Amino acid sequence: MLVRLLLWLIVGFLIYTVVQMIKQALLKPPAPPAEKSSRGEEMIQDPECGTYVPRNDAIKAHLKGKTLYFCSTGCRDKHQKSS
C-alpha cells in the first residue's frame, strides 16, 4: 500500500512537471531577432509587416522626412498608401 502511494506521488509529480514545461514553452515570448545577419549586416524591421531584413537588402523610402526600410516594394507601397 505504501509503495502504491509512493508510485502515485511520483507519477503525479512527473505529470505536474510536464504540464509546467508545456505552459512555459507556450507562454514564452518569442526570441528577438538577431541584430546582425549571418553576413554581419545590421537587421532592420519593416514598419508595415514587421519582418526583419538586412539593411543592404531592404527597400529604402523617404517619407515625411524619415528614411524607412521595407522588405519589399509591396510593403513600401502599402505603407505609402496608408500614410
Buried (B, 14 or more C-beta within 10 A) or exposed (E): EEEEEEEEEEEEEEEEEEEEEEEEEEEEEEEEEEEEBEEEBEBBBBBBEEBBBBEEEBBEBEEEEEEBBBBBEEBBBBBEEEE
